[in-house]
Amino acid sequence: MAKLKPGFVWGDDYKTLVDEAKKGGYAIPAVNVTSTSTINAVLEAAAKAGSDVIIQCSNGGAQFLAGASLPGTDASKVLGAISMAKHIHNVASAYGICVAIHTDHCNKSLLGWVDGLVTASEEHFKATGTPLFSSHMLDLSEEPIAENLETSAKFLKRMAPMGMSLEIELGMTGGEEDGIGSEFDETADHSHLYTKPEDVLKAYDKLNPIGHVAVAASFGNVHGVYKPGNVVLNPEILKDSQAFVSKERGTDSQPMNFVFHGGSGSEQEKIESAVSYGVFKMNIDTDTQFAYAEPIGVYVNANPKAFLYQVDPETDAPYKSKYDPRKWIRSAEQGIVDRLQQAFKDLNGVGRSLAK
């Protein structure tokens, strides 16, 4: 097994993370964050599990990181995502695991956001020899595939010289993710939720010669949590796509680097199948949002007066030790740490860190 320095990984080291995961039959959680608190919780969780991790933000998460009072512009979202990246650069190595930094769904209306982030990495690379991010995602699945791939190629041509990877989406992950997509309609035709192997080959031919690429191929997956039976996963689509590209282009058995979106509430059997077919990265957001929120509710219910009074009106007892944000925010962080232990286990990644 390869060994890497702990901390931020990019370029050849990020490729090694991907390759080792595929060879080892495990996947790396990619966890959405919205603050330094949630970032630290993810880092703590990965260190506890002895596993590497991908930390990412959506456009809304980036906005929140910059400050909710700022205008919802590309510029604000650029500031927030850079803030996330620099915090991780500063502290990740202290946790003793490898950390990739990524941005999540970017549709056509948000291309200015990722364009600004690539520009920031170009400036950082020129000054330091490293980019700010390991990779970015472009989600142009709502556009014609020719436009999807042409735009993706333009971005990858800028990113590849810095050793950055590009993630794209083929087919459409159902549901809504931070303003991208729409609420999942359980009664509608869902044929668009399943990627065609022929489209995967088109992506391979267009992008693979330029640089390192990951594909969020849709196999029935949906953002959010829905009743069992309403979402039908078919990870064999990934197997068929790998076989089709391999046969047509004479590659090894798994030429594609696949990503699993919309995995909250998925059956363990389906997760294991997807990983065996070349999924190296699984996004986690909905479940960790609840894991962060639930302990706060429990804490408030256990200490109700502390959130109504600084001093008890009947006993004069001070409540500072109870309403101190470090107390209840810490309980929220521990909620994420606990939930992610299950994620690392589900993805067969416990104890698999490449950090030496």
KEDO-345087 format. One record per residue (C-alpha): residue number from 1; residue in three letters; chain; x, y, z. Coordinates in Angstrom, 3 decimals. Each point is the difference from the previous one (the first is absolute). Last residue first. Example, Ala and Ser with C-alpha at 12.3 -4.5 7.8 and 13.67 -1.06 7.14 Angstrom:
2
<node 2,"SER","A",<13.670,-1.060,7.140>>
<node 1,"ALA","A",<-1.370,-3.440,0.660>>
% end
This chain:
356
<node 356,"LYS","A",<2.606,7.657,6.992>>
<node 355,"ALA","A",<-3.388,1.097,-1.298>>
<node 354,"LEU","A",<-1.591,-2.555,-2.346>>
<node 353,"SER","A",<-3.026,-0.332,2.247>>
<node 352,"ARG","A",<-1.740,-3.383,-0.237>>
<node 351,"GLY","A",<-0.765,-0.558,3.699>>
<node 350,"VAL","A",<-3.749,0.075,-0.585>>
<node 349,"GLY","A",<-0.781,0.380,-3.699>>
<node 348,"ASN","A",<-2.451,-2.809,-0.739>>
<node 347,"LEU","A",<-2.543,2.555,-1.292>>
<node 346,"ASP","A",<-2.586,-1.009,2.604>>
<node 345,"LYS","A",<2.677,0.189,2.730>>
<node 344,"PHE","A",<1.100,3.495,-1.008>>
<node 343,"ALA","A",<-3.651,1.059,-0.091>>
<node 342,"GLN","A",<-0.745,-1.540,3.400>>
<node 341,"GLN","A",<2.886,1.908,1.547>>
<node 340,"LEU","A",<-1.386,3.036,-1.800>>
<node 339,"ARG","A",<-3.101,0.083,2.169>>
<node 338,"ASP","A",<2.028,0.074,3.238>>
<node 337,"VAL","A",<2.282,2.831,-1.092>>
<node 336,"ILE","A",<-2.960,1.966,-1.347>>
<node 335,"GLY","A",<-1.807,-0.243,3.342>>
<node 334,"GLN","A",<3.217,0.866,1.806>>
<node 333,"GLU","A",<0.047,3.267,-1.896>>
<node 332,"ALA","A",<-3.535,0.758,1.157>>
<node 331,"SER","A",<0.960,-0.633,3.638>>
<node 330,"ARG","A",<2.915,2.386,-0.483>>
<node 329,"ILE","A",<-2.372,2.640,-1.314>>
<node 328,"TRP","A",<-2.018,-0.427,3.195>>
<node 327,"LYS","A",<2.896,0.522,2.384>>
<node 326,"ARG","A",<2.163,2.410,-1.999>>
<node 325,"PRO","A",<-3.024,2.222,-0.439>>
<node 324,"ASP","A",<0.025,0.824,3.746>>
<node 323,"TYR","A",<-3.681,-0.409,0.870>>
<node 322,"LYS","A",<0.603,-2.553,2.775>>
<node 321,"SER","A",<3.092,1.379,1.756>>
<node 320,"LYS","A",<-1.550,3.468,-0.128>>
<node 319,"TYR","A",<-3.152,-1.145,1.774>>
<node 318,"PRO","A",<0.340,1.983,3.206>>
<node 317,"ALA","A",<-2.087,-1.121,3.009>>
<node 316,"ASP","A",<-2.196,2.814,1.350>>
<node 315,"THR","A",<-2.389,-2.695,1.337>>
<node 314,"GLU","A",<-3.346,1.269,-1.327>>
<node 313,"PRO","A",<0.867,2.205,-2.974>>
<node 312,"ASP","A",<2.840,-2.358,-1.055>>
<node 311,"VAL","A",<2.793,2.187,-1.388>>
<node 310,"GLN","A",<0.847,0.318,-3.711>>
<node 309,"TYR","A",<-3.604,-0.878,-0.758>>
<node 308,"LEU","A",<-1.972,-1.691,-2.799>>
<node 307,"PHE","A",<2.568,-2.308,-1.560>>
<node 306,"ALA","A",<1.440,-1.057,3.345>>
<node 305,"LYS","A",<-3.555,-0.635,1.201>>
<node 304,"PRO","A",<-0.459,-2.844,-2.474>>
<node 303,"ASN","A",<3.061,-2.067,0.985>>
<node 302,"ALA","A",<-0.885,-3.599,-0.926>>
<node 301,"ASN","A",<-2.245,1.116,-2.844>>
<node 300,"VAL","A",<2.758,2.282,-1.279>>
<node 299,"TYR","A",<2.548,-2.843,0.118>>
<node 298,"VAL","A",<-2.286,-2.438,-1.818>>
<node 297,"GLY","A",<-0.755,2.563,-2.679>>
<node 296,"ILE","A",<3.702,0.731,-0.404>>
<node 295,"PRO","A",<0.715,-3.739,-0.185>>
<node 294,"GLU","A",<-2.439,-0.339,-2.961>>
<node 293,"ALA","A",<1.381,2.814,-2.135>>
<node 292,"TYR","A",<3.481,-1.318,-0.830>>
<node 291,"ALA","A",<-1.155,-3.564,-0.738>>
<node 290,"PHE","A",<-2.892,1.442,-2.019>>
<node 289,"GLN","A",<2.380,1.936,-2.231>>
<node 288,"THR","A",<2.276,-3.045,-0.064>>
<node 287,"ASP","A",<-2.762,-2.142,-1.492>>
<node 286,"THR","A",<-0.929,2.509,-2.702>>
<node 285,"ASP","A",<3.600,0.632,-1.051>>
<node 284,"ILE","A",<2.007,-3.076,-0.969>>
<node 283,"ASN","A",<1.535,-0.485,-3.441>>
<node 282,"MET","A",<1.587,-3.336,-0.843>>
<node 281,"LYS","A",<3.408,-0.194,-1.657>>
<node 280,"PHE","A",<1.926,-2.951,-1.496>>
<node 279,"VAL","A",<-2.818,-1.595,-1.985>>
<node 278,"GLY","A",<1.624,-2.544,-2.347>>
<node 277,"TYR","A",<-2.469,-2.858,-0.393>>
<node 276,"SER","A",<0.818,-1.598,3.364>>
<node 275,"VAL","A",<-0.860,3.294,1.687>>
<node 274,"ALA","A",<-3.425,0.034,-1.668>>
<node 273,"SER","A",<-0.664,-3.582,1.105>>
<node 272,"GLU","A",<0.943,0.785,3.600>>
<node 271,"ILE","A",<-2.290,3.031,0.046>>
<node 270,"LYS","A",<-2.853,-2.027,-1.482>>
<node 269,"GLU","A",<0.380,-2.713,2.655>>
<node 268,"GLN","A",<0.096,2.625,2.739>>
<node 267,"GLU","A",<-3.404,1.329,-1.045>>
<node 266,"SER","A",<0.002,3.739,-0.659>>
<node 265,"GLY","A",<-1.389,2.375,2.643>>
<node 264,"SER","A",<2.095,2.958,-1.135>>
<node 263,"GLY","A",<1.846,-0.864,-3.220>>
<node 262,"GLY","A",<-0.985,2.936,-2.187>>
<node 261,"HIS","A",<3.295,0.080,-1.864>>
<node 260,"PHE","A",<2.319,-2.983,-0.547>>
<node 259,"VAL","A",<3.163,0.869,-1.961>>
<node 258,"PHE","A",<1.661,-2.108,-2.702>>
<node 257,"ASN","A",<3.594,-0.054,-1.202>>
<node 256,"MET","A",<-0.173,-1.706,-3.410>>
<node 255,"PRO","A",<2.621,-2.312,-1.543>>
<node 254,"GLN","A",<-1.118,-3.013,2.045>>
<node 253,"SER","A",<0.859,-3.227,-1.865>>
<node 252,"ASP","A",<3.231,1.266,-1.559>>
<node 251,"THR","A",<-0.199,1.836,-3.300>>
<node 250,"GLY","A",<-0.597,-1.236,-3.544>>
<node 249,"ARG","A",<-2.025,3.027,-1.096>>
<node 248,"GLU","A",<-3.335,-1.542,-0.989>>
<node 247,"LYS","A",<0.234,-2.986,2.351>>
<node 246,"SER","A",<1.118,1.987,3.054>>
<node 245,"VAL","A",<-2.517,2.762,-0.692>>
<node 244,"PHE","A",<-2.862,-2.502,-0.232>>
<node 243,"ALA","A",<1.139,-2.070,2.999>>
<node 242,"GLN","A",<0.271,3.049,2.253>>
<node 241,"SER","A",<-3.416,1.213,-1.160>>
<node 240,"ASP","A",<-1.596,-3.396,0.618>>
<node 239,"LYS","A",<1.407,-0.133,3.535>>
<node 238,"LEU","A",<-1.215,3.534,0.691>>
<node 237,"ILE","A",<-3.470,-0.826,-1.320>>
<node 236,"GLU","A",<0.105,-3.031,2.323>>
<node 235,"PRO","A",<-0.426,2.587,2.765>>
<node 234,"ASN","A",<-3.784,-0.087,-0.521>>
<node 233,"LEU","A",<-1.566,1.943,2.864>>
<node 232,"VAL","A",<-3.783,0.209,0.247>>
<node 231,"VAL","A",<-1.229,2.956,2.083>>
<node 230,"ASN","A",<-3.615,-0.241,1.148>>
<node 229,"GLY","A",<0.524,-3.446,1.520>>
<node 228,"PRO","A",<1.100,1.208,3.428>>
<node 227,"LYS","A",<-1.477,3.439,0.816>>
<node 226,"TYR","A",<2.167,2.951,-0.995>>
<node 225,"VAL","A",<3.113,1.739,1.300>>
<node 224,"GLY","A",<1.703,2.812,-1.897>>
<node 223,"HIS","A",<1.779,0.018,-3.343>>
<node 222,"VAL","A",<-1.042,-2.816,-2.343>>
<node 221,"ASN","A",<1.877,-2.943,-1.526>>
<node 220,"GLY","A",<-1.544,-1.938,-2.869>>
<node 219,"PHE","A",<3.275,-1.007,-1.640>>
<node 218,"SER","A",<1.354,3.431,-0.844>>
<node 217,"ALA","A",<3.648,0.289,-0.910>>
<node 216,"ALA","A",<1.988,2.475,2.069>>
<node 215,"VAL","A",<3.138,-0.227,-2.103>>
<node 214,"ALA","A",<3.563,0.671,1.132>>
<node 213,"VAL","A",<2.672,1.423,-2.283>>
<node 212,"HIS","A",<3.778,0.425,-0.008>>
<node 211,"GLY","A",<1.318,1.903,-2.991>>
<node 210,"ILE","A",<-0.268,0.954,-3.665>>
<node 209,"PRO","A",<0.060,-3.384,-1.762>>
<node 208,"ASN","A",<-2.679,-1.243,2.421>>
<node 207,"LEU","A",<-2.413,2.817,-0.798>>
<node 206,"LYS","A",<-1.511,-0.520,-3.447>>
<node 205,"ASP","A",<0.426,-3.744,-0.483>>
<node 204,"TYR","A",<-0.985,-0.882,3.569>>
<node 203,"ALA","A",<-3.006,2.331,-0.081>>
<node 202,"LYS","A",<-1.235,-1.531,-3.269>>
<node 201,"LEU","A",<0.519,-3.472,1.483>>
<node 200,"VAL","A",<-2.145,0.933,3.009>>
<node 199,"ASP","A",<-2.676,1.205,-2.403>>
<node 198,"GLU","A",<-0.049,-3.390,-1.729>>
<node 197,"PRO","A",<-0.290,-1.697,3.394>>
<node 196,"LYS","A",<-3.350,1.807,0.522>>
<node 195,"THR","A",<-0.629,1.651,3.387>>
<node 194,"TYR","A",<-3.190,-0.792,1.916>>
<node 193,"LEU","A",<-1.912,2.734,1.832>>
<node 192,"HIS","A",<-1.417,1.323,-3.290>>
<node 191,"SER","A",<-2.268,-3.081,-0.149>>
<node 190,"HIS","A",<-1.779,1.184,3.149>>
<node 189,"ASP","A",<-3.538,0.519,-1.283>>
<node 188,"ALA","A",<-1.914,1.759,2.765>>
<node 187,"THR","A",<-1.916,-1.376,3.008>>
<node 186,"GLU","A",<2.723,0.397,2.672>>
<node 185,"ASP","A",<0.615,3.606,-0.975>>
<node 184,"PHE","A",<3.392,0.969,1.455>>
<node 183,"GLU","A",<0.216,3.678,0.946>>
<node 182,"SER","A",<1.854,1.989,-2.627>>
<node 181,"GLY","A",<3.527,0.287,-1.386>>
<node 180,"ILE","A",<2.659,2.363,1.345>>
<node 179,"GLY","A",<-1.085,2.320,2.821>>
<node 178,"ASP","A",<2.073,-1.623,2.709>>
<node 177,"GLU","A",<-0.479,-3.555,-1.222>>
<node 176,"GLU","A",<-3.453,-0.855,-1.331>>
<node 175,"GLY","A",<-1.299,-3.403,-1.001>>
<node 174,"GLY","A",<1.173,-2.346,-2.728>>
<node 173,"THR","A",<3.577,-0.529,-1.144>>
<node 172,"MET","A",<-0.059,0.756,-3.694>>
<node 171,"GLY","A",<1.752,-1.817,-2.837>>
<node 170,"LEU","A",<3.690,0.695,-0.315>>
<node 169,"GLU","A",<1.575,2.159,2.696>>
<node 168,"ILE","A",<3.555,1.355,-0.071>>
<node 167,"GLU","A",<2.912,-0.099,2.427>>
<node 166,"LEU","A",<3.240,1.743,-0.966>>
<node 165,"SER","A",<3.439,-0.695,1.488>>
<node 164,"MET","A",<2.728,2.515,0.777>>
<node 163,"GLY","A",<3.687,-0.557,-0.705>>
<node 162,"MET","A",<0.643,3.698,-0.663>>
<node 161,"PRO","A",<0.446,-0.577,-3.761>>
<node 160,"ALA","A",<-3.287,-1.978,0.095>>
<node 159,"MET","A",<-2.162,2.865,1.269>>
<node 158,"ARG","A",<0.066,2.361,-2.958>>
<node 157,"LYS","A",<-0.571,-2.702,-2.641>>
<node 156,"LEU","A",<-2.540,-1.556,2.377>>
<node 155,"PHE","A",<-2.140,3.150,-0.125>>
<node 154,"LYS","A",<-0.202,0.065,-3.791>>
<node 153,"ALA","A",<-0.605,-3.759,-0.119>>
<node 152,"SER","A",<-2.941,0.293,2.379>>
<node 151,"THR","A",<-1.568,2.635,-2.251>>
<node 150,"GLU","A",<0.334,-2.276,-3.032>>
<node 149,"LEU","A",<-1.228,-3.050,1.943>>
<node 148,"ASN","A",<-3.215,1.563,1.275>>
<node 147,"GLU","A",<-0.608,1.822,-3.290>>
<node 146,"ALA","A",<0.208,-3.265,-1.943>>
<node 145,"ILE","A",<-2.105,-1.741,2.661>>
<node 144,"PRO","A",<-2.862,2.432,-0.436>>
<node 143,"GLU","A",<-0.534,1.925,3.273>>
<node 142,"GLU","A",<-1.757,-1.190,3.170>>
<node 141,"SER","A",<3.011,-2.180,0.836>>
<node 140,"LEU","A",<2.224,3.070,0.211>>
<node 139,"ASP","A",<1.193,-0.803,3.512>>
<node 138,"LEU","A",<3.587,1.236,0.147>>
<node 137,"MET","A",<1.903,-1.300,2.980>>
<node 136,"HIS","A",<3.314,1.325,1.248>>
<node 135,"SER","A",<3.230,-1.716,1.015>>
<node 134,"SER","A",<2.983,-0.041,2.344>>
<node 133,"PHE","A",<-0.481,3.606,1.032>>
<node 132,"LEU","A",<2.220,2.953,0.937>>
<node 131,"PRO","A",<2.587,-0.900,-2.634>>
<node 130,"THR","A",<3.638,-0.644,0.928>>
<node 129,"GLY","A",<3.293,1.422,-1.314>>
<node 128,"THR","A",<-0.078,2.876,2.488>>
<node 127,"ALA","A",<-0.340,3.322,-1.865>>
<node 126,"LYS","A",<-0.976,-1.210,-3.477>>
<node 125,"PHE","A",<-2.174,-2.707,1.514>>
<node 124,"HIS","A",<-1.808,2.537,2.204>>
<node 123,"GLU","A",<-0.724,2.228,-3.021>>
<node 122,"GLU","A",<-1.216,-2.946,-2.065>>
<node 121,"SER","A",<-1.985,-1.235,2.987>>
<node 120,"ALA","A",<-1.787,3.358,0.274>>
<node 119,"THR","A",<-0.757,-0.072,-3.744>>
<node 118,"VAL","A",<-1.419,-3.504,0.391>>
<node 117,"LEU","A",<-2.170,1.286,2.839>>
<node 116,"GLY","A",<-1.275,2.931,-2.053>>
<node 115,"ASP","A",<-0.926,-2.314,-2.884>>
<node 114,"VAL","A",<-1.700,-2.258,2.543>>
<node 113,"TRP","A",<-2.289,2.826,1.102>>
<node 112,"GLY","A",<-0.485,1.410,-3.511>>
<node 111,"LEU","A",<-1.278,-3.415,-1.073>>
<node 110,"LEU","A",<-2.895,0.344,2.432>>
<node 109,"SER","A",<-2.880,0.475,-2.464>>
<node 108,"LYS","A",<1.213,-2.966,-2.047>>
<node 107,"ASN","A",<-0.110,-2.398,2.943>>
<node 106,"CYS","A",<2.611,-0.378,2.698>>
<node 105,"HIS","A",<-0.519,-2.963,2.338>>
<node 104,"ASP","A",<2.696,-0.493,2.679>>
<node 103,"THR","A",<3.391,1.598,0.631>>
<node 102,"HIS","A",<2.974,-2.113,1.024>>
<node 101,"ILE","A",<2.876,-0.164,2.469>>
<node 100,"ALA","A",<1.855,-3.294,0.489>>
<node 99,"VAL","A",<1.188,-0.963,3.465>>
<node 98,"CYS","A",<2.608,-2.593,0.977>>
<node 97,"ILE","A",<0.159,-1.006,3.671>>
<node 96,"GLY","A",<2.112,0.936,3.027>>
<node 95,"TYR","A",<-2.403,2.518,1.528>>
<node 94,"ALA","A",<2.700,2.686,0.311>>
<node 93,"SER","A",<0.496,-0.181,-3.776>>
<node 92,"ALA","A",<-3.488,1.410,-0.574>>
<node 91,"VAL","A",<0.413,3.246,1.972>>
<node 90,"ASN","A",<1.208,2.820,-2.264>>
<node 89,"HIS","A",<-0.868,-1.438,-3.409>>
<node 88,"ILE","A",<-3.473,-0.836,1.326>>
<node 87,"HIS","A",<-0.525,3.582,1.149>>
<node 86,"LYS","A",<1.297,1.239,-3.343>>
<node 85,"ALA","A",<-2.436,-2.154,-1.952>>
<node 84,"MET","A",<-3.061,1.020,1.994>>
<node 83,"SER","A",<0.865,3.687,-0.277>>
<node 82,"ILE","A",<0.547,-0.454,-3.735>>
<node 81,"ALA","A",<-3.508,-1.477,-0.246>>
<node 80,"GLY","A",<-1.445,2.970,1.880>>
<node 79,"LEU","A",<1.798,2.670,-2.010>>
<node 78,"VAL","A",<-1.031,-1.601,-3.309>>
<node 77,"LYS","A",<-3.578,-0.181,1.236>>
<node 76,"SER","A",<0.028,3.714,0.755>>
<node 75,"ALA","A",<1.388,0.797,-3.462>>
<node 74,"ASP","A",<-2.542,-2.262,-1.713>>
<node 73,"THR","A",<-2.723,2.069,1.615>>
<node 72,"GLY","A",<-2.443,-0.676,2.809>>
<node 71,"PRO","A",<0.568,3.376,1.655>>
<node 70,"LEU","A",<1.789,-0.188,3.357>>
<node 69,"SER","A",<-2.122,-0.373,3.147>>
<node 68,"ALA","A",<0.334,-3.793,0.030>>
<node 67,"GLY","A",<3.744,0.257,0.464>>
<node 66,"ALA","A",<2.871,-1.379,-2.088>>
<node 65,"LEU","A",<-0.517,-3.519,1.336>>
<node 64,"PHE","A",<-3.741,0.354,-0.610>>
<node 63,"GLN","A",<0.566,0.881,-3.660>>
<node 62,"ALA","A",<2.386,-2.924,-0.390>>
<node 61,"GLY","A",<-2.594,-2.331,1.488>>
<node 60,"GLY","A",<-2.553,1.380,-2.436>>
<node 59,"ASN","A",<2.337,-0.625,-2.941>>
<node 58,"SER","A",<0.615,-3.491,1.305>>
<node 57,"CYS","A",<2.970,-0.805,2.167>>
<node 56,"GLN","A",<2.469,-2.859,0.052>>
<node 55,"ILE","A",<2.208,-2.031,2.298>>
<node 54,"ILE","A",<1.406,-3.278,-1.338>>
<node 53,"VAL","A",<1.219,-2.492,2.587>>
<node 52,"ASP","A",<2.812,-2.375,0.911>>
<node 51,"SER","A",<-0.631,-2.613,2.643>>
<node 50,"GLY","A",<1.352,-0.921,3.411>>
<node 49,"ALA","A",<-3.583,-0.011,1.279>>
<node 48,"LYS","A",<0.733,2.472,2.806>>
<node 47,"ALA","A",<2.089,2.148,-2.349>>
<node 46,"ALA","A",<-2.832,0.061,-2.534>>
<node 45,"ALA","A",<-2.539,0.998,2.641>>
<node 44,"GLU","A",<2.227,2.744,1.383>>
<node 43,"LEU","A",<0.507,1.422,-3.495>>
<node 42,"VAL","A",<-3.751,-0.078,-0.615>>
<node 41,"ALA","A",<-0.684,1.731,3.314>>
<node 40,"ASN","A",<2.644,2.630,-0.741>>
<node 39,"ILE","A",<-1.653,0.838,-3.315>>
<node 38,"THR","A",<-3.438,0.163,1.668>>
<node 37,"SER","A",<1.303,2.526,2.527>>
<node 36,"THR","A",<1.967,1.926,-2.618>>
<node 35,"SER","A",<-3.318,0.549,-1.721>>
<node 34,"THR","A",<-2.356,-1.311,-2.713>>
<node 33,"VAL","A",<1.292,-3.479,-0.823>>
<node 32,"ASN","A",<-0.896,-2.695,-2.520>>
<node 31,"VAL","A",<1.658,-3.369,0.538>>
<node 30,"ALA","A",<1.672,-2.043,-2.708>>
<node 29,"PRO","A",<0.364,-3.484,1.494>>
<node 28,"ILE","A",<2.784,-2.064,-1.575>>
<node 27,"ALA","A",<-0.782,-3.340,-1.608>>
<node 26,"TYR","A",<1.287,-3.533,0.560>>
<node 25,"GLY","A",<0.901,-3.002,-2.113>>
<node 24,"GLY","A",<3.769,0.249,0.397>>
<node 23,"LYS","A",<0.769,0.495,-3.684>>
<node 22,"LYS","A",<-2.658,2.703,-0.368>>
<node 21,"ALA","A",<1.047,1.740,3.213>>
<node 20,"GLU","A",<3.678,-0.254,-0.900>>
<node 19,"ASP","A",<-0.625,1.583,-3.401>>
<node 18,"VAL","A",<-1.963,2.950,1.386>>
<node 17,"LEU","A",<2.444,0.781,2.800>>
<node 16,"THR","A",<2.894,-0.384,-2.469>>
<node 15,"LYS","A",<-1.659,2.460,-2.369>>
<node 14,"TYR","A",<-0.200,2.432,2.916>>
<node 13,"ASP","A",<3.725,-0.483,0.626>>
<node 12,"ASP","A",<0.761,0.567,-3.686>>
<node 11,"GLY","A",<-1.744,3.370,0.070>>
<node 10,"TRP","A",<-1.538,0.980,3.333>>
<node 9,"VAL","A",<0.182,-0.942,3.669>>
<node 8,"PHE","A",<-0.401,2.250,3.052>>
<node 7,"GLY","A",<1.246,-1.501,3.260>>
<node 6,"PRO","A",<1.895,-3.189,0.790>>
<node 5,"LYS","A",<2.938,-0.922,-2.220>>
<node 4,"LEU","A",<-0.717,-2.968,-2.219>>
<node 3,"LYS","A",<0.558,-3.755,0.135>>
<node 2,"ALA","A",<-0.860,-2.496,-2.739>>
<node 1,"MET","A",<-1.325,-3.446,0.951>>
% end
